[in-house]
Each structure stands twice: as C-alpha cells, then as structure tokens.
Amino acid sequence: MKTYILILFASSILFLNACRDEDAIELEQEQEKESEEEVEPDLETYPDWTAATHEKGDPNYNVVFNQSEVLRFDIEMSSSDWSAMQSNLSSIMGSGGRPGQSISLGDPDWFKCSVKFNGTEWYHVGVRYKGNSSLQSAYRSGNNKLSFKFDFDEFEDDYPALKNQRFYGFKQLNLNNNFDDASLMREKVGADLFRQFGLASANTTFCVVYLNNGSGSKYYGVYTLVEEVDDTVLDAQFTDGSGNLYKPDGDAASFAQGTYDTSEMELKTNEETADYADVKALYDAINSSTRTSDVSAWKSSLESVFDVDNFLKWLAANTVIQNWDTYGRMTHNYYIYNNPETSKLTWIPWDNNEAFQYGKQGGALSFSMSEVGTSWPLIKYLMAQDDYKQVYENYLQQFIDEVFVPENISATYATYYNLIKEYAYAEESGYTFISSDAAFDNAVESLKTHVQSRNDAVIDYLN
C-alpha cells in the first residue's frame, strides 16, 4: 500500500511539473510573439517614416539605383559618435603594418548616424568604415575620402520602434570611395559589365556624400553606391536566395592544396547551420588525384559541386577588362554562392575599383594564363583541360562581341562623364583621388582607349 501511495505521489509530481513546463513554454512563446510584434513608430518622433520608404518590403531599384542622376546622401553624426568612430579606426590601423603594406583588418565598429536623402530622414542608422588595403592606403596618406557601409536596422534593439528599418527595401548599402581611380567610374562599370554578361553582380550607381559631424556639412566627393550581396543580390538574381553564401579571404580563398581553413571562409548566410561541407567538397574536388589518374571522373566530381561554366565566363570577362585585384592575383574580392537550384557553388565578382588598368601590381592575367601556377588551382587545373579552355576562349569572343563593344562602352563613358563632371571637379584636396580637373578628363579618355586596345588584344590572341 505504501509503495502504491509513493508511486501515485510521484506520478502526481511529474504531472504537475509537466503542466508547469507546458505553461512555461506557452508563456515563453507568448512573450516571443509579443517581442516579434513590431512597435509602430511614433510619427512625432520619426515624422518621415512611411511604409514605402522605411519598412521591410521589396527593394525599390528604380529609386535607389537610379541611373539617370547622381544621388545625394547627407550623413549627420553627433560630435561624440564621430570622435569615437575615428578612435576606433585609429586603433585598428595601429594594429600593424606600414604605409604601402596591406594587413588584414577586422571590421570597424558601427556608430549611429542619421541619413537624409531627397528630403527624407532615416533614423539611428548604423554606419562604419569599410575596406582593407584601400582603407589603409587612404587613411595613412591623410585622405579623408573613406568608404562607408550603412546598416539601417543595426540599432533596432536600442530603438524598438525602428525594427527592420529599411532604405526603400534595402537593409545594407555600400558607399565605395572610388579609391585610386581618377575616372571615378571603374567600380561602377566593372560591376555593370559582369551583370550585362549574365553573371550575378551587385547593382551600382553614382552618388555624392556630405557629412556633418557637428561642425557643419562637408562635401566628401563622388562615391559609387553598391548593392550588398547578402542583402538583396541573392533574392533578386537567383531563383532561390536561401543557399550558403561565402566571402573567402586569405590563403584558403585560393583553394590551393593545404590551404583549407573554415576561418577564412566567412559565411554570410545560414550561419547557425554551417558545416562548410560544400566549400570542403570543392576544395577536395579541385585537388583530387583523379585529375591526373582519371580526368573524366575528376571533371564529373568537380562539376557536381562547382559551376565551372559560370567561373570560366567570369574569368574571360575579368581578364578582358584587366582586373588584377582578384582571384589569380589576390586571395579575395569574390563571393561563392551555393545555388539551391543547381546545388553548385557559383562565382560572384566583387570590388572592381582596380579594373581597367595596365600594369599595376604586375598587371592582370594574360589571356593564355600560362603564368598561373598551382597556387591558383581553379584557373590552373581548368585551363589545362582543352575543352574548358575552349569554353573560356569562346567567352572571350562573346564578351567583346556582345558587351565590351568599343563604340557602346565609349558612349557609356561619355554619358557618365557628363553626369558626374561637375561633382568630380568640385572634389577638394584631402577628400579626393583626383589631382586636377584635367586628371579626371584624361582618366576618362584612357578608359576609352583601353576598351579598343583590349578588343584588339582579344582578337590577336584568338587568331
């Protein structure tokens, strides 16, 4: 009898605990639901807030990437936030290196600002500096024209009424400073040409930046507004934007034998479920011994995890425009996306301000790629296969036939010249990479010469 009572008592305790657990779970779920409910912004505090301009929704490319005018962004910061932002940058720059020597930087901290555009204000926006070698070089030379990144809901925890604040549907945007580019056009034109060639690439447009840090508004010059890949590019340019997106940087970005390192494969999406199996599969496939023992098996394995055709298409376009600061020369400046539609890693170019140049840093790669060694296996091993090389050469021809056409590109340069000329001439010492008005004019003319010479070079190579 005592045993029966004890069992009954224990069962009652378990039942009561289960009920309490269910109650606790329900309460927690209700609290989570309440916390997820957006607090409507107080229009007295945030009078410019509207659904179309500030709330989460489909991105408005017509407004944000308007191609027919130069956009204007006014950034306002408190003097204390501005001072803290400069101290943060100074501490990062003091972490090592010397002028002309690139070091790997961590991302600078976010600070609060307001952003005004076309008479409308966005509130408590996150702003930080961005870049690596371009940021270091400009900073150490005393040039104040640095690149910025906006995150429109970075401080939503501090201001719940601004939860999911967007800029016409965009969460993040980049303001690239056109580093070391007297034409101010290379970043924009490079990204646009890739996209015109059928490759995924960020949208761009020209803008000017004014910044008030408590001492009055200051003109910072002509910037290129660049779309954020992990914000809107995936959904806009892929059928399914839910896959893994990586931004490799460092030795592992070469995919060379012995370099695999997940810490250098920054995952920009699906961080909580990361196992890096897809990039490891590419690393293993490109470096497999079957490349020499069973070529057919090697190709089949590689093509099952990597969009080879897409990569060769990018390689062709990138080589024609002479972009040295990218794969084959530098271990950065690209994304790879595991496209759910194909289950293959797809190449996405990034950061084109060093394109369209002769000779800098040893120059871009030759058309034959004969100088490329095993430290760049995605080029070396693909180009060693006759069928892959033929695909690449076909894309060289297609690019100059359909996209990089001298008459069309020269007309584009002329249009952009007229669009930004007055803003380029207005740039001031300490906030510019242009030494004179004539330097801007000459840089644009050099771009026109460049497109014709590269077309001639492709024809000479293929013939």
N, C-alpha and C positions, 0 to 999 in steps of 0.2 A: 504493500500500500504506500509506504514511504517513497519507494522508488517511483511509483506511478505519479505521486504528487510532485516529486522533484522533476520528472520528465515534463509534466504538464506546466510547471512553473517556468522551466527553461524554455519551453515552446512559446509560452506567452511573452517572455522577454524578447525572444527572437522576432516574434510577430510585431511587438511594439517598436523594436528597433527598425524593422523593415518599413513600418509605417512612417517612422520618423525620417528614414532615409528617403522614402518617396516624397514626403513633404518637403524635405530639404532640397531634393532635386527639382521639384516643381517651383519652389521659391527661387532657386538659383536660375532656373530657366526664365521665370517671370522677370527677375532682375536683369538678366542678359537682354531680354526682349525690350525692356524699358530703356536700357542703355543704348541699344541699337537704334531706337527711335530718334530721328533727328529733331533737334530743337529748332523751331523756326527762328531765323534771325530777326532781331529787333530792328525794324526799319528806321527807327530814330537813331540807333547806334550805327547801323550799317545801311544808310539810305540808298546806296547804289545797287544793292543786292536785287537781282532778278533771276528767274529760273533760266532764262536763255543765256545769261552772261556768267553766272556764278555757280549754278548747280550741275550735278553729275548728269551726263547725258551724251548723246552723240557729238563728237568733236566737230566744230564748225571750221572746216578747212578754208572756206571762202573768205572768212574774216581773218583768221589767224595766219594763214599763208597766202594772203592776197599778193598776187604777182605784179600788180599794176601800180603799186605805190610803195613808198618807203614808210614802214610803220614807225611809230614813236612810243617808247616806253619811258615813263618817269618813275624813278625809284626814290622813295623817301625813307630815310632811316634816322633814328634818334642819334645824337652825337655819342651816347654811351654804347649803343649797339655797334655803331661804326668803329669806334675805338677798339671794342672787343674783337670785332671782325679782323682788324688789322693786326692786333696782337696775336690772334690765333694763326694767321698766315705767317707772321714773322717767326713764330715758334716752329712751324712746320719747315720753313725754309732754313731754319738754323739747325735742322737735324742732320745735316751733312752735305757734302758736295761743294763745288766751287763754280763760279761763272763758266758756262760752257760745258759743264759736266752734268749729265742727267742722273737724277736719283729717283727712286720710286717713292712717290708721295702717297700718304693716306689722304682720304677726302677731308677737306676743311670742314669746320663746324657750320651748322645752319644758324642764321640770325634772322630776326624779324624785320620786315620792311612793309611798306605799302607800295602797291604798283598801280599807276594810273595809265590808262590807255583810252584814247578817244573820249576823254571827259568822264570816264568811269573809273572808280577805285576798287581794287581788290585788297582785302584787309589781312593784316598779320600773316603775310606771305613769307615762306622760308626762302632765303637767298644765301648762296655760298659761292665762293670762287671754285673754278673747275679747271682741269688741265693738268698736264705733267711737265714735259720739257718746255712747252710754250709758256706755261705759267711761271716756271722757274726763270726762264730767259728774260721774259718781260719784267718780272719783279726785280731781278738782280741788276737789270740795266736802268732801273728807275722809271720804267714806262708804266703809267697808271692804267692803261687800257687793258684790263684783265678780263678774262671770260667769266661769265656768271651762269648759275643754274637756278631756276625758280622751282619751288615745290609749293603749290597753292594750298595744300592742307597739312603742311608739315607741323603746324602748331595747333591742330584741331583739338588735341587733348587739353590745351590751355584755354581754348575758346570753343567750347562745345557747339555753340550756335553756328560756327563756321565749318561743321563737319562736312567732309567731302567737297570743300570749296574747289571749284574748277575755273579755268580760264577758257570760256567758250567750249567746255568739254575736255580740256587738256589739264592733266594733273601736274605734269612737269614740262618745262621748256628750257632749252639751252640758248644762251646768248654768247655766241663764239666771236672772239675779238679779231678774227682775220689776221692772226699772228704772222708777221714777216711777209705780208702779202700787200704790196703797194697797189695792186689792182683791186683789192677787196672782193674779188669775185671767185677765187679758186674753190673755196669751201662750198659755195652755192652751186656752181656749175658742175663740180665733180659729183655731188650727190644727185643732182638732177639728171645727169647723163646716165648714171647707173640705172636709175629708175626708168628712164626712157628706153633703155636697152632690155627691159624686162626683168631687172634684178630688184629685189627688195632694198629700199634705201629711204632714209629719212627725207621728209619734205623740208624745204628751206625757203626763206625769203629774206630780203634786206630790212634792216631796222636801224634806228638811231637810239642811243641811250643818253638820258640825262639823269644825273644822280645828285640828290640833295642830302647831305649828311649833317645838316644843321647849320651849314654855312652858306646856304644858297644853292641854287641849281647850277650844275656844272655839266657841260657837254663832253661826253666820253667818246663820241665818234660813231662811225658806221660799224655795225655788227651784222652777223648772219644769224637769224633765228633758225634753230634746228630742232626738229621733232625728236622726242625721246623714244628710243626703240622699244623699251619695255613698257611704255605707257600706251601708245596708240598705233605704232607701226605694225605690230603683230596682228591686231584685230583688223586693221584697215587693208593690209596687203597679203594676208594669208586667210584661207578659208576657215581655219581653226587657229585661234591665238592662244590656246591653253597649254602649249608644249613648253619644254625646258628651253630657256634662253641663257646662253653663257657669254661672258665677256672675258676671254682669256687675256692674260697679261703676264709676261715673264717667260722664262725658258720653256715652260710647259706649252705655251702658245705656239711653239714651233712644231709640236708633235714629233720631235726627233726622239730616237731611241734613248731611253734612260732619263727622259725629262718629265715623265708624267707626274703631276702634282695637283691634287684637287684644290689646294690653297691658291693656285694660280688660275683656276677655272671658276671665276666668280659667277655664281648662279643668280640671275636677276629675277627669275620667276620660280614658283613651286619650291621655295627654299625649305619648307618643312618636310617635304618628302624626298629630298635629294639623296640619290645614291650614286650619281655620276656614272652609271652603267653605260649610258650612251656615248659619252666622250671617251670612256675607257675602251669601249668597243672600237671606236675609230682609231685610237692610239694603237690598239693591238692589231687591227686590220692593216693599217698602213705600214707597220713594221714587221708584219708576219714573214717568216722564212719562206712561205709558199710563193712569195713574189719571184723568187728565183727557181724554186723547185716545181711549182705548178701555177703558172701565170693565170690560167683560166679560173682556178679556184680562188686565187688571190683577188682577182677583179670582182668575182661574184661576191666574195665576202665584203670587200670594200664598198661596192655599190649597194649592198643591202643596208648599210648604216650611214652612208655619206652621199649627198647629191653631187656626184662627180661632174655631171654636165653643167650644173649651176656654177661650180667652182671654176671650171675651165672658161666659162663665159665671163665671169668676173675677172679672171686672170688676163684674158685677152683685152678687155676694156681698160683695165688698170694699167696694163703695160703700154697700150697705145697713148694714154694721156700722160704717162710718165709720173707715176706716183711712187716715190721712194720710201715714204714713211709708213710702210705696211708690210704684210707678210712677204717673206723673201728677202727683206732687209731688216725689218724690225718686228719684234715679238709682241705686237699689239695692233690696235686700230681695226678690229673686226669683231663681230658677234657671230655665233653659230646658234641656229635655232633648230630644235628637234620638231620638225613639222609633223603634227599628228596625222595629216592627210597622207603622208608618204612614209612616216616613221624613219625619215632620214635627216641627218644634220645638214642644214642649209646655211650657206655663207651669206653674211650681211655686211657690206663695207661700212666703214665709219671713219670720220675725221679726215677730210680731204684738203686741208689748207696747204699741204706741201705738194699737191699735184701740179701738173702743167709746168714743169721746170726742167731745165737742162743741168745735169752735172752735180747738183748739190748732194753732199754726203756720199759721193761716189756714184750718184745718179740712180735712175730707176733700172730695172732689169732689162736685159737685151731681149729681143724677140725670140731668139733661139733658146734662151735660158741655159745656155751651155756653161755659164759660170756658176750656176746654182749647185751647191753640194748637198750631201745627205743630211745636213743640219736643217734643211727645209724639205722634208720628205713629201709633203703634199704637192710640191712642184717637181722635185727631182724624180720621184718614182712614177708620177703620172706622165710626165713629158718623155720618159724613157720608153713608153708604150706607143707604138706607131699610130694606133687607132685613136688614142687620147690626144696625141699631138695633132692629128688631123682635125679633130673636133675643135681644138684650140685655134688652129690656123684658119679654119672656116669662120670662127667667131671674129678673128682679126678683120677679115674681109667684110663680114656683115656689119661690124661696128663702124667702119669708115664709110660703108655704102649707105647705111640707114640712119646713123646717129651722129657721128663725128664728121659731118659733111662741112667742108671749109666755108662754103657760101652761107649755109644756115647758121653755123656757130659764130662766124664773124658778125652776122646780123644780130645774133643774140648779145654778143659783147657790145655792139654799138648801142643796142637798146638799154642794156644795163649801165653803160657809161653815161648816157643821157639821164637815166633815172637817178643815179647816185652822185653825179658830178658835183653838184653844189654842196652836198653833205661831206664829200671827200675833201673838197677844197677848204671846208670850214674846220677840219680837224686841226688841233693845236699841238704844239710841242709838248711832250710829256704824256700825250694821250693819242699817239698815232704811230704807225709804222711806215708812214709816207714822209719822205724828206722834203718834198716840194710838190706843188701842183703839177709841174712837168713830170715828176717821177710817177705820179698816178697816170697821167696821159700815156707815158712811154710804156708803163707796165701793161696797160690795156692793149696797146699796139703790139706788144710782144706776144700776147695771147693769140692775136690774130695770125701772126707769123707762125706761131707754134702749131696751130691746127693744120696748116697747109704742109709744114715740114713733116709732121707725124704721118699724115696721109701718104706723102711721098715715101717715107721710110717703110711703111707697111707694104706698099706696092713693090718696092725694091727687095724687101725680104722674101715676099711670097713668090717673086719671079726669079 
